[in-house]
Amino acid sequence: MVENAVFSHLLGNGYRVHVGVLGDKEVDFVALKGEKTVYIQVALTVGNKETRAQEFSNLTLLEDNYEKIVVSLDPMVMDYKSIKHFRLDDFFINFR
């Protein structure tokens, strides 16, 4: 349901949305709007070490300078390297 909410938000804000594949890894969404490209991973939580490593690591493998975001339902956010972490409600408010 969280992925569907993010997908709907992206479409509603004029993004073209694709699933990204990097070897055997997947990026939930590659969102494109004009010249803007954003990679987005969605998770219920990144509170435990294994899930956090999985969700953020796929994005760290991307070697370009496009924006990278993780969206979750966690009560606290923790940016990692250049990857932004948003709570779902904050993503809705701040991502256009």
Biopython code that builds the backbone (N, CA, C, O; Angstrom):
import numpy as np
from Bio.PDB.StructureBuilder import StructureBuilder

atoms = [
    (1, "MET", "N", (0.818, -1.193, 0.000)),
    (1, "MET", "CA", (0.000, 0.000, 0.000)),
    (1, "MET", "C", (0.864, 1.261, 0.000)),
    (1, "MET", "O", (0.501, 2.266, -0.611)),
    (2, "VAL", "N", (2.015, 1.203, 0.691)),
    (2, "VAL", "CA", (2.882, 2.381, 0.727)),
    (2, "VAL", "C", (3.440, 2.646, -0.670)),
    (2, "VAL", "O", (3.474, 3.792, -1.116)),
    (3, "GLU", "N", (3.875, 1.596, -1.359)),
    (3, "GLU", "CA", (4.371, 1.762, -2.730)),
    (3, "GLU", "C", (3.286, 2.342, -3.630)),
    (3, "GLU", "O", (3.566, 3.229, -4.436)),
    (4, "ASN", "N", (2.069, 1.862, -3.509)),
    (4, "ASN", "CA", (0.963, 2.388, -4.325)),
    (4, "ASN", "C", (0.716, 3.869, -4.047)),
    (4, "ASN", "O", (0.435, 4.640, -4.965)),
    (5, "ALA", "N", (0.823, 4.259, -2.787)),
    (5, "ALA", "CA", (0.618, 5.666, -2.424)),
    (5, "ALA", "C", (1.711, 6.545, -3.034)),
    (5, "ALA", "O", (1.421, 7.623, -3.553)),
    (6, "VAL", "N", (2.955, 6.094, -2.973)),
    (6, "VAL", "CA", (4.061, 6.853, -3.564)),
    (6, "VAL", "C", (3.884, 6.922, -5.078)),
    (6, "VAL", "O", (4.054, 7.986, -5.673)),
    (7, "PHE", "N", (3.545, 5.803, -5.699)),
    (7, "PHE", "CA", (3.325, 5.749, -7.147)),
    (7, "PHE", "C", (2.228, 6.735, -7.560)),
    (7, "PHE", "O", (2.401, 7.492, -8.515)),
    (8, "SER", "N", (1.117, 6.726, -6.853)),
    (8, "SER", "CA", (-0.004, 7.631, -7.169)),
    (8, "SER", "C", (0.399, 9.089, -7.002)),
    (8, "SER", "O", (0.017, 9.941, -7.803)),
    (9, "HIS", "N", (1.167, 9.371, -5.966)),
    (9, "HIS", "CA", (1.633, 10.743, -5.724)),
    (9, "HIS", "C", (2.526, 11.214, -6.877)),
    (9, "HIS", "O", (2.405, 12.345, -7.346)),
    (10, "LEU", "N", (3.418, 10.336, -7.323)),
    (10, "LEU", "CA", (4.306, 10.686, -8.430)),
    (10, "LEU", "C", (3.509, 10.962, -9.701)),
    (10, "LEU", "O", (3.729, 11.972, -10.370)),
    (11, "LEU", "N", (2.587, 10.066, -10.031)),
    (11, "LEU", "CA", (1.763, 10.266, -11.226)),
    (11, "LEU", "C", (0.944, 11.548, -11.128)),
    (11, "LEU", "O", (0.828, 12.294, -12.100)),
    (12, "GLY", "N", (0.383, 11.796, -9.962)),
    (12, "GLY", "CA", (-0.434, 12.985, -9.753)),
    (12, "GLY", "C", (0.351, 14.283, -9.863)),
    (12, "GLY", "O", (-0.223, 15.350, -10.086)),
    (13, "ASN", "N", (1.660, 14.185, -9.707)),
    (13, "ASN", "CA", (2.519, 15.367, -9.819)),
    (13, "ASN", "C", (3.250, 15.424, -11.155)),
    (13, "ASN", "O", (4.224, 16.161, -11.308)),
    (14, "GLY", "N", (2.769, 14.635, -12.126)),
    (14, "GLY", "CA", (3.267, 14.742, -13.478)),
    (14, "GLY", "C", (4.520, 13.960, -13.818)),
    (14, "GLY", "O", (5.147, 14.212, -14.847)),
    (15, "TYR", "N", (4.894, 13.015, -12.968)),
    (15, "TYR", "CA", (6.076, 12.196, -13.252)),
    (15, "TYR", "C", (5.716, 10.994, -14.118)),
    (15, "TYR", "O", (4.627, 10.432, -14.002)),
    (16, "ARG", "N", (6.641, 10.614, -14.980)),
    (16, "ARG", "CA", (6.577, 9.309, -15.633)),
    (16, "ARG", "C", (7.339, 8.379, -14.709)),
    (16, "ARG", "O", (8.414, 8.738, -14.227)),
    (17, "VAL", "N", (6.810, 7.199, -14.452)),
    (17, "VAL", "CA", (7.390, 6.320, -13.439)),
    (17, "VAL", "C", (7.718, 4.958, -14.035)),
    (17, "VAL", "O", (6.905, 4.358, -14.739)),
    (18, "HIS", "N", (8.930, 4.481, -13.737)),
    (18, "HIS", "CA", (9.401, 3.176, -14.187)),
    (18, "HIS", "C", (10.028, 2.443, -13.013)),
    (18, "HIS", "O", (10.378, 3.056, -12.006)),
    (19, "VAL", "N", (10.167, 1.142, -13.143)),
    (19, "VAL", "CA", (10.940, 0.344, -12.185)),
    (19, "VAL", "C", (12.372, 0.328, -12.693)),
    (19, "VAL", "O", (12.610, 0.136, -13.886)),
    (20, "GLY", "N", (13.323, 0.528, -11.796)),
    (20, "GLY", "CA", (14.727, 0.524, -12.189)),
    (20, "GLY", "C", (15.374, -0.817, -11.903)),
    (20, "GLY", "O", (15.085, -1.448, -10.886)),
    (21, "VAL", "N", (16.249, -1.254, -12.800)),
    (21, "VAL", "CA", (16.964, -2.515, -12.626)),
    (21, "VAL", "C", (18.456, -2.240, -12.801)),
    (21, "VAL", "O", (18.875, -1.619, -13.777)),
    (22, "LEU", "N", (19.244, -2.710, -11.847)),
    (22, "LEU", "CA", (20.693, -2.582, -11.895)),
    (22, "LEU", "C", (21.272, -3.950, -11.583)),
    (22, "LEU", "O", (21.435, -4.313, -10.418)),
    (23, "GLY", "N", (21.584, -4.715, -12.640)),
    (23, "GLY", "CA", (22.036, -6.093, -12.440)),
    (23, "GLY", "C", (20.913, -6.900, -11.832)),
    (23, "GLY", "O", (19.822, -6.984, -12.398)),
    (24, "ASP", "N", (21.175, -7.501, -10.670)),
    (24, "ASP", "CA", (20.148, -8.278, -9.978)),
    (24, "ASP", "C", (19.440, -7.464, -8.891)),
    (24, "ASP", "O", (18.665, -8.013, -8.109)),
    (25, "LYS", "N", (19.704, -6.166, -8.845)),
    (25, "LYS", "CA", (19.082, -5.266, -7.866)),
    (25, "LYS", "C", (17.945, -4.500, -8.527)),
    (25, "LYS", "O", (17.922, -4.327, -9.746)),
    (26, "GLU", "N", (17.011, -4.048, -7.713)),
    (26, "GLU", "CA", (15.877, -3.291, -8.215)),
    (26, "GLU", "C", (15.733, -1.989, -7.448)),
    (26, "GLU", "O", (15.947, -1.946, -6.237)),
    (27, "VAL", "N", (15.371, -0.936, -8.153)),
    (27, "VAL", "CA", (14.990, 0.330, -7.548)),
    (27, "VAL", "C", (13.486, 0.447, -7.767)),
    (27, "VAL", "O", (13.008, 0.329, -8.895)),
    (28, "ASP", "N", (12.751, 0.676, -6.701)),
    (28, "ASP", "CA", (11.292, 0.663, -6.794)),
    (28, "ASP", "C", (10.776, 1.585, -7.889)),
    (28, "ASP", "O", (9.969, 1.170, -8.721)),
    (29, "PHE", "N", (11.237, 2.839, -7.893)),
    (29, "PHE", "CA", (10.753, 3.790, -8.878)),
    (29, "PHE", "C", (11.876, 4.650, -9.422)),
    (29, "PHE", "O", (12.741, 5.116, -8.680)),
    (30, "VAL", "N", (11.848, 4.852, -10.725)),
    (30, "VAL", "CA", (12.645, 5.883, -11.378)),
    (30, "VAL", "C", (11.615, 6.874, -11.889)),
    (30, "VAL", "O", (10.845, 6.573, -12.802)),
    (31, "ALA", "N", (11.607, 8.061, -11.293)),
    (31, "ALA", "CA", (10.602, 9.074, -11.619)),
    (31, "ALA", "C", (11.232, 10.134, -12.508)),
    (31, "ALA", "O", (12.290, 10.680, -12.195)),
    (32, "LEU", "N", (10.562, 10.418, -13.630)),
    (32, "LEU", "CA", (11.070, 11.364, -14.620)),
    (32, "LEU", "C", (10.052, 12.474, -14.863)),
    (32, "LEU", "O", (8.864, 12.219, -15.061)),
    (33, "LYS", "N", (10.548, 13.714, -14.841)),
    (33, "LYS", "CA", (9.676, 14.867, -15.098)),
    (33, "LYS", "C", (10.547, 15.954, -15.729)),
    (33, "LYS", "O", (11.381, 16.565, -15.061)),
    (34, "GLY", "N", (10.341, 16.179, -17.003)),
    (34, "GLY", "CA", (11.201, 17.120, -17.708)),
    (34, "GLY", "C", (12.640, 16.630, -17.662)),
    (34, "GLY", "O", (12.923, 15.501, -18.060)),
    (35, "GLU", "N", (13.546, 17.464, -17.182)),
    (35, "GLU", "CA", (14.964, 17.099, -17.059)),
    (35, "GLU", "C", (15.283, 16.444, -15.719)),
    (35, "GLU", "O", (16.421, 16.037, -15.487)),
    (36, "LYS", "N", (14.295, 16.339, -14.838)),
    (36, "LYS", "CA", (14.505, 15.818, -13.483)),
    (36, "LYS", "C", (14.350, 14.297, -13.454)),
    (36, "LYS", "O", (13.386, 13.750, -13.991)),
    (37, "THR", "N", (15.310, 13.624, -12.822)),
    (37, "THR", "CA", (15.247, 12.177, -12.587)),
    (37, "THR", "C", (15.468, 11.931, -11.108)),
    (37, "THR", "O", (16.394, 12.484, -10.515)),
    (38, "VAL", "N", (14.623, 11.102, -10.508)),
    (38, "VAL", "CA", (14.729, 10.775, -9.086)),
    (38, "VAL", "C", (14.565, 9.277, -8.924)),
    (38, "VAL", "O", (13.669, 8.674, -9.513)),
    (39, "TYR", "N", (15.447, 8.671, -8.109)),
    (39, "TYR", "CA", (15.342, 7.254, -7.754)),
    (39, "TYR", "C", (14.684, 7.166, -6.383)),
    (39, "TYR", "O", (15.061, 7.891, -5.462)),
    (40, "ILE", "N", (13.687, 6.268, -6.245)),
    (40, "ILE", "CA", (12.945, 6.168, -4.989)),
    (40, "ILE", "C", (12.796, 4.713, -4.572)),
    (40, "ILE", "O", (12.333, 3.874, -5.345)),
    (41, "GLN", "N", (13.194, 4.429, -3.339)),
    (41, "GLN", "CA", (12.960, 3.133, -2.695)),
    (41, "GLN", "C", (11.858, 3.338, -1.667)),
    (41, "GLN", "O", (11.816, 4.378, -1.009)),
    (42, "VAL", "N", (10.976, 2.375, -1.519)),
    (42, "VAL", "CA", (9.868, 2.464, -0.565)),
    (42, "VAL", "C", (9.919, 1.261, 0.360)),
    (42, "VAL", "O", (10.103, 0.130, -0.089)),
    (43, "ALA", "N", (9.755, 1.509, 1.660)),
    (43, "ALA", "CA", (9.755, 0.426, 2.648)),
    (43, "ALA", "C", (8.790, 0.777, 3.773)),
    (43, "ALA", "O", (8.571, 1.952, 4.068)),
    (44, "LEU", "N", (8.219, -0.239, 4.396)),
    (44, "LEU", "CA", (7.401, 0.029, 5.580)),
    (44, "LEU", "C", (8.268, 0.640, 6.665)),
    (44, "LEU", "O", (7.885, 1.617, 7.308)),
    (45, "THR", "N", (9.446, 0.050, 6.863)),
    (45, "THR", "CA", (10.368, 0.531, 7.879)),
    (45, "THR", "C", (11.804, 0.268, 7.437)),
    (45, "THR", "O", (12.082, -0.687, 6.712)),
    (46, "VAL", "N", (12.685, 1.109, 7.874)),
    (46, "VAL", "CA", (14.116, 0.860, 7.706)),
    (46, "VAL", "C", (14.768, 0.868, 9.091)),
    (46, "VAL", "O", (15.948, 1.181, 9.248)),
    (47, "GLY", "N", (13.954, 0.513, 10.085)),
    (47, "GLY", "CA", (14.391, 0.535, 11.468)),
    (47, "GLY", "C", (15.402, -0.531, 11.832)),
    (47, "GLY", "O", (16.235, -0.314, 12.712)),
    (48, "ASN", "N", (15.346, -1.695, 11.165)),
    (48, "ASN", "CA", (16.338, -2.708, 11.507)),
    (48, "ASN", "C", (17.491, -2.662, 10.512)),
    (48, "ASN", "O", (17.333, -2.228, 9.371)),
    (49, "LYS", "N", (18.625, -3.107, 10.958)),
    (49, "LYS", "CA", (19.881, -2.991, 10.204)),
    (49, "LYS", "C", (19.814, -3.648, 8.823)),
    (49, "LYS", "O", (20.314, -3.085, 7.849)),
    (50, "GLU", "N", (19.209, -4.822, 8.731)),
    (50, "GLU", "CA", (19.155, -5.552, 7.467)),
    (50, "GLU", "C", (18.296, -4.821, 6.430)),
    (50, "GLU", "O", (18.697, -4.675, 5.275)),
    (51, "THR", "N", (17.131, -4.371, 6.847)),
    (51, "THR", "CA", (16.244, -3.662, 5.928)),
    (51, "THR", "C", (16.866, -2.341, 5.499)),
    (51, "THR", "O", (16.805, -1.974, 4.325)),
    (52, "ARG", "N", (17.459, -1.632, 6.439)),
    (52, "ARG", "CA", (18.107, -0.363, 6.128)),
    (52, "ARG", "C", (19.213, -0.580, 5.096)),
    (52, "ARG", "O", (19.318, 0.176, 4.130)),
    (53, "ALA", "N", (20.032, -1.602, 5.295)),
    (53, "ALA", "CA", (21.115, -1.900, 4.357)),
    (53, "ALA", "C", (20.556, -2.215, 2.976)),
    (53, "ALA", "O", (21.098, -1.759, 1.970)),
    (54, "GLN", "N", (19.490, -2.982, 2.919)),
    (54, "GLN", "CA", (18.890, -3.367, 1.637)),
    (54, "GLN", "C", (18.324, -2.157, 0.902)),
    (54, "GLN", "O", (18.583, -1.974, -0.288)),
    (55, "GLU", "N", (17.566, -1.345, 1.591)),
    (55, "GLU", "CA", (16.887, -0.227, 0.934)),
    (55, "GLU", "C", (17.863, 0.868, 0.500)),
    (55, "GLU", "O", (17.721, 1.419, -0.592)),
    (56, "PHE", "N", (18.839, 1.188, 1.330)),
    (56, "PHE", "CA", (19.789, 2.242, 0.982)),
    (56, "PHE", "C", (20.877, 1.743, 0.037)),
    (56, "PHE", "O", (21.361, 2.506, -0.798)),
    (57, "SER", "N", (21.272, 0.470, 0.154)),
    (57, "SER", "CA", (22.415, -0.014, -0.636)),
    (57, "SER", "C", (22.126, -0.031, -2.131)),
    (57, "SER", "O", (23.013, 0.266, -2.931)),
    (58, "ASN", "N", (20.902, -0.372, -2.519)),
    (58, "ASN", "CA", (20.577, -0.351, -3.950)),
    (58, "ASN", "C", (20.817, 1.035, -4.537)),
    (58, "ASN", "O", (21.298, 1.169, -5.663)),
    (59, "LEU", "N", (20.479, 2.058, -3.766)),
    (59, "LEU", "CA", (20.654, 3.422, -4.261)),
    (59, "LEU", "C", (22.123, 3.841, -4.272)),
    (59, "LEU", "O", (22.531, 4.624, -5.130)),
    (60, "THR", "N", (22.915, 3.336, -3.344)),
    (60, "THR", "CA", (24.338, 3.704, -3.324)),
    (60, "THR", "C", (25.087, 3.120, -4.512)),
    (60, "THR", "O", (26.163, 3.607, -4.857)),
    (61, "LEU", "N", (24.545, 2.094, -5.140)),
    (61, "LEU", "CA", (25.190, 1.488, -6.305)),
    (61, "LEU", "C", (25.041, 2.336, -7.565)),
    (61, "LEU", "O", (25.779, 2.151, -8.533)),
    (62, "LEU", "N", (24.097, 3.255, -7.552)),
    (62, "LEU", "CA", (23.874, 4.124, -8.709)),
    (62, "LEU", "C", (24.940, 5.210, -8.721)),
    (62, "LEU", "O", (25.081, 5.968, -7.762)),
    (63, "GLU", "N", (25.679, 5.276, -9.803)),
    (63, "GLU", "CA", (26.855, 6.140, -9.844)),
    (63, "GLU", "C", (26.629, 7.466, -10.563)),
    (63, "GLU", "O", (27.583, 8.084, -11.033)),
    (64, "ASP", "N", (25.388, 7.903, -10.651)),
    (64, "ASP", "CA", (25.134, 9.208, -11.241)),
    (64, "ASP", "C", (24.788, 10.191, -10.126)),
    (64, "ASP", "O", (24.825, 9.837, -8.948)),
    (65, "ASN", "N", (24.462, 11.391, -10.489)),
    (65, "ASN", "CA", (24.193, 12.428, -9.482)),
    (65, "ASN", "C", (22.721, 12.781, -9.344)),
    (65, "ASN", "O", (22.380, 13.846, -8.830)),
    (66, "TYR", "N", (21.837, 11.878, -9.805)),
    (66, "TYR", "CA", (20.418, 12.145, -9.655)),
    (66, "TYR", "C", (20.006, 11.974, -8.194)),
    (66, "TYR", "O", (20.652, 11.254, -7.433)),
    (67, "GLU", "N", (18.930, 12.644, -7.821)),
    (67, "GLU", "CA", (18.423, 12.584, -6.455)),
    (67, "GLU", "C", (17.989, 11.156, -6.111)),
    (67, "GLU", "O", (17.387, 10.461, -6.928)),
    (68, "LYS", "N", (18.308, 10.737, -4.883)),
    (68, "LYS", "CA", (17.962, 9.401, -4.392)),
    (68, "LYS", "C", (17.207, 9.556, -3.080)),
    (68, "LYS", "O", (17.628, 10.295, -2.190)),
    (69, "ILE", "N", (16.073, 8.842, -2.972)),
    (69, "ILE", "CA", (15.183, 8.995, -1.821)),
    (69, "ILE", "C", (14.719, 7.631, -1.334)),
    (69, "ILE", "O", (14.460, 6.729, -2.131)),
    (70, "VAL", "N", (14.617, 7.488, -0.006)),
    (70, "VAL", "CA", (13.941, 6.344, 0.613)),
    (70, "VAL", "C", (12.725, 6.904, 1.342)),
    (70, "VAL", "O", (12.830, 7.887, 2.075)),
    (71, "VAL", "N", (11.567, 6.271, 1.135)),
    (71, "VAL", "CA", (10.321, 6.672, 1.789)),
    (71, "VAL", "C", (9.873, 5.520, 2.674)),
    (71, "VAL", "O", (9.834, 4.372, 2.232)),
    (72, "SER", "N", (9.531, 5.825, 3.937)),
    (72, "SER", "CA", (9.078, 4.779, 4.861)),
    (72, "SER", "C", (8.065, 5.360, 5.844)),
    (72, "SER", "O", (7.757, 6.552, 5.818)),
    (73, "LEU", "N", (7.563, 4.496, 6.699)),
    (73, "LEU", "CA", (6.622, 4.910, 7.739)),
    (73, "LEU", "C", (7.304, 5.113, 9.085)),
    (73, "LEU", "O", (6.628, 5.319, 10.093)),
    (74, "ASP", "N", (8.625, 5.059, 9.116)),
    (74, "ASP", "CA", (9.360, 5.196, 10.373)),
    (74, "ASP", "C", (9.076, 6.537, 11.041)),
    (74, "ASP", "O", (8.915, 7.548, 10.357)),
    (75, "PRO", "N", (9.012, 6.554, 12.387)),
    (75, "PRO", "CA", (8.751, 7.820, 13.084)),
    (75, "PRO", "C", (9.929, 8.788, 12.991)),
    (75, "PRO", "O", (9.740, 10.001, 13.092)),
    (76, "MET", "N", (11.140, 8.265, 12.801)),
    (76, "MET", "CA", (12.322, 9.113, 12.669)),
    (76, "MET", "C", (12.976, 8.824, 11.323)),
    (76, "MET", "O", (12.937, 7.694, 10.837)),
    (77, "VAL", "N", (13.570, 9.838, 10.731)),
    (77, "VAL", "CA", (14.254, 9.657, 9.456)),
    (77, "VAL", "C", (15.755, 9.738, 9.662)),
    (77, "VAL", "O", (16.244, 10.390, 10.584)),
    (78, "MET", "N", (16.470, 9.060, 8.781)),
    (78, "MET", "CA", (17.930, 9.049, 8.882)),
    (78, "MET", "C", (18.519, 9.079, 7.480)),
    (78, "MET", "O", (18.600, 8.048, 6.813)),
    (79, "ASP", "N", (18.932, 10.265, 7.034)),
    (79, "ASP", "CA", (19.576, 10.362, 5.732)),
    (79, "ASP", "C", (20.860, 9.544, 5.781)),
    (79, "ASP", "O", (21.469, 9.391, 6.841)),
    (80, "TYR", "N", (21.266, 9.023, 4.634)),
    (80, "TYR", "CA", (22.472, 8.205, 4.553)),
    (80, "TYR", "C", (23.259, 8.634, 3.333)),
    (80, "TYR", "O", (22.767, 8.581, 2.206)),
    (81, "LYS", "N", (24.497, 9.063, 3.575)),
    (81, "LYS", "CA", (25.329, 9.607, 2.498)),
    (81, "LYS", "C", (24.517, 10.698, 1.811)),
    (81, "LYS", "O", (24.067, 11.625, 2.485)),
    (82, "SER", "N", (24.313, 10.627, 0.523)),
    (82, "SER", "CA", (23.540, 11.673, -0.168)),
    (82, "SER", "C", (22.093, 11.243, -0.403)),
    (82, "SER", "O", (21.380, 11.877, -1.182)),
    (83, "ILE", "N", (21.656, 10.182, 0.256)),
    (83, "ILE", "CA", (20.299, 9.660, 0.078)),
    (83, "ILE", "C", (19.389, 10.269, 1.146)),
    (83, "ILE", "O", (19.658, 10.166, 2.343)),
    (84, "LYS", "N", (18.311, 10.901, 0.690)),
    (84, "LYS", "CA", (17.352, 11.501, 1.614)),
    (84, "LYS", "C", (16.358, 10.441, 2.072)),
    (84, "LYS", "O", (15.982, 9.553, 1.308)),
    (85, "HIS", "N", (15.942, 10.548, 3.320)),
    (85, "HIS", "CA", (14.945, 9.638, 3.882)),
    (85, "HIS", "C", (13.749, 10.478, 4.308)),
    (85, "HIS", "O", (13.893, 11.426, 5.080)),
    (86, "PHE", "N", (12.562, 10.128, 3.800)),
    (86, "PHE", "CA", (11.331, 10.840, 4.132)),
    (86, "PHE", "C", (10.338, 9.895, 4.789)),
    (86, "PHE", "O", (10.227, 8.729, 4.411)),
    (87, "ARG", "N", (9.614, 10.415, 5.785)),
    (87, "ARG", "CA", (8.389, 9.746, 6.227)),
    (87, "ARG", "C", (7.381, 9.931, 5.102)),
    (87, "ARG", "O", (7.448, 10.918, 4.368)),
    (88, "LEU", "N", (6.462, 9.010, 4.959)),
    (88, "LEU", "CA", (5.493, 9.074, 3.868)),
    (88, "LEU", "C", (4.735, 10.399, 3.845)),
    (88, "LEU", "O", (4.597, 11.011, 2.786)),
    (89, "ASP", "N", (4.246, 10.845, 4.993)),
    (89, "ASP", "CA", (3.477, 12.095, 5.015)),
    (89, "ASP", "C", (4.339, 13.295, 4.625)),
    (89, "ASP", "O", (3.852, 14.199, 3.946)),
    (90, "ASP", "N", (5.588, 13.324, 5.031)),
    (90, "ASP", "CA", (6.488, 14.407, 4.643)),
    (90, "ASP", "C", (6.804, 14.351, 3.141)),
    (90, "ASP", "O", (6.961, 15.387, 2.496)),
    (91, "PHE", "N", (6.893, 13.155, 2.601)),
    (91, "PHE", "CA", (7.112, 12.998, 1.168)),
    (91, "PHE", "C", (5.948, 13.625, 0.398)),
    (91, "PHE", "O", (6.167, 14.344, -0.577)),
    (92, "PHE", "N", (4.723, 13.358, 0.826)),
    (92, "PHE", "CA", (3.547, 13.929, 0.166)),
    (92, "PHE", "C", (3.576, 15.452, 0.187)),
    (92, "PHE", "O", (3.223, 16.099, -0.799)),
    (93, "ILE", "N", (3.996, 16.017, 1.304)),
    (93, "ILE", "CA", (3.999, 17.470, 1.464)),
    (93, "ILE", "C", (5.148, 18.127, 0.698)),
    (93, "ILE", "O", (4.960, 19.173, 0.077)),
    (94, "ASN", "N", (6.328, 17.522, 0.738)),
    (94, "ASN", "CA", (7.538, 18.188, 0.240)),
    (94, "ASN", "C", (8.018, 17.777, -1.136)),
    (94, "ASN", "O", (8.873, 18.451, -1.710)),
    (95, "PHE", "N", (7.495, 16.692, -1.682)),
    (95, "PHE", "CA", (7.995, 16.230, -2.979)),
    (95, "PHE", "C", (6.992, 16.558, -4.063)),
    (95, "PHE", "O", (5.864, 16.066, -4.051)),
    (96, "ARG", "N", (7.404, 17.381, -4.989)),
    (96, "ARG", "CA", (6.537, 17.774, -6.110)),
    (96, "ARG", "C", (7.250, 17.576, -7.411)),
    (96, "ARG", "O", (6.688, 17.851, -8.471)),
]
sb = StructureBuilder()
sb.init_structure("model")
sb.init_model(0)
sb.init_chain("A")
sb.init_seg("    ")
for serial, (resi, resn, name, xyz) in enumerate(atoms, 1):
    if name == "N":
        sb.init_residue(resn, " ", resi, " ")
    sb.init_atom(name, np.array(xyz, "f"), 0.0, 1.0, " ", f" {name:<3s}", serial, name[0])
structure = sb.get_structure()
